[in-house]
Amino acid sequence: MKAFDGIDNQVLGAFIDGQLDAETSESIIIEMDTNAEVRERVYQLRRAKDLVRLGFSKATPASGKNKPAFQSRWKLRSMSMVASITALAISLSSALLGYQFAKHETLINPGNIAQTTLQQNPERILLHISESNTEHFASTLKYAEDYLIKHEANGGQIAVVANTGGLDFMREDISPFKEQIISLMKKYKNIHFIACANSVKLLRKKGVDLKLIDNVKVKQPAIDHIIDYVRDGWTYKKVETLVKT
């Protein structure tokens, strides 16, 4: 596991874009879980990039006789503008966050934020599986049910986020845990199964006739779900840690 004395915005930007290796990404997620300042920086950076993407998603070049050449120039210009705007947005977000922490240290102190989050929200657990490992997923389901038996009445919640190989367990056609997942969702209102939108899209692009188990959510990439949950005070757990040795 990699430790971070400090994480710069370039690393966090690569993390948000899914460009880091699994070990580094997991280390940042764990850092977000315990460090409110890093959690807020990740959120601000992703928000800045989302705004840039939104601003350019509907932009289209004009048509004409020299369309290919124009498109090429327009595309290069757009990419340059996106890069500039993203850098500016990230810088402004970082500067604003630094200003807030400096000027309002007693109000926006990472320790105070973390403490407030825990006071305001019931304990919630985020379980993340990325490998098609039946032992790991069996441990995930056992942990989830045991946890909800003890904490559901107090507002405890479990979210299981799957991507890459872990998506196999949420597929209706091949999951050996289909009936158990359906049973848990019927029995407990506080358990959520979430599939990575990017993993689903990739499999369908490869021609896989993929169908998820009913009520499994698929809205955005796994990393975006994880960022949102951790920022909102959920405790992140990699499912490998649940396996008893």
Secondary structure as UniProt FT lines:
FT   HELIX           9..16
FT   TURN            17..18
FT   HELIX           22..34
FT   HELIX           36..57
FT   TURN            65..66
FT   HELIX           67..103
FT   TURN            104..107
FT   HELIX           110..120
FT   STRAND          124..129
FT   HELIX           134..151
FT   HELIX           152..154
FT   STRAND          157..162
FT   HELIX           164..170
FT   TURN            172..174
FT   TURN            176..177
FT   HELIX           178..187
FT   TURN            189..190
FT   STRAND          191..195
FT   HELIX           197..205
FT   TURN            206..207
FT   TURN            214..215
FT   HELIX           222..231
FT   TURN            232..233
FT   STRAND          235..238
FT   HELIX           239..242
//
